[in-house]
Amino acid sequence: MITIDAQDKSLGRVASAAAKALLGKHNTDFTKHLVAKVEVKIVNADKIKVSGNKEKAMEYVRYSGYPGGQKIETYDQMTARRGKKEAIRRAVLRMLPKNKLQTPRIKLLTIEA
């Protein structure tokens, strides 16, 4: 198990460290078509920093597939609704390759407040 302390670190740096560990790039026997048997735990997620004006400028977009179904919310709105854990999870998820191994890899990630 790899533990990453998120206290006073930026969102992107913590997410990229977690994504790199979930991919298994730290192992000498790295194979890109297999899921690494490593669990990643992020602690102190509530103490993560976001620099500049990103709390109001960073947007999360989702689309239901229906006309008029596009929903846009800022980082502030999303963290108020779901917490900072969800912001870290989404950042890590977007850094993983978009293939059928993405779901089993993200399940190996645990985030604690």
Secondary structure, 3 states (H helix, E strand, C coil): CEEEECCCCEHHHHHHHHHHHHHCCCCCCCCCCCCCCCCEEEECHHHCECCCCHHHHCEEEEECCCCCCEEEEEHHHHHHHHCHHHHHHHHHHHHCCCCCCHHHHHCCEEECC
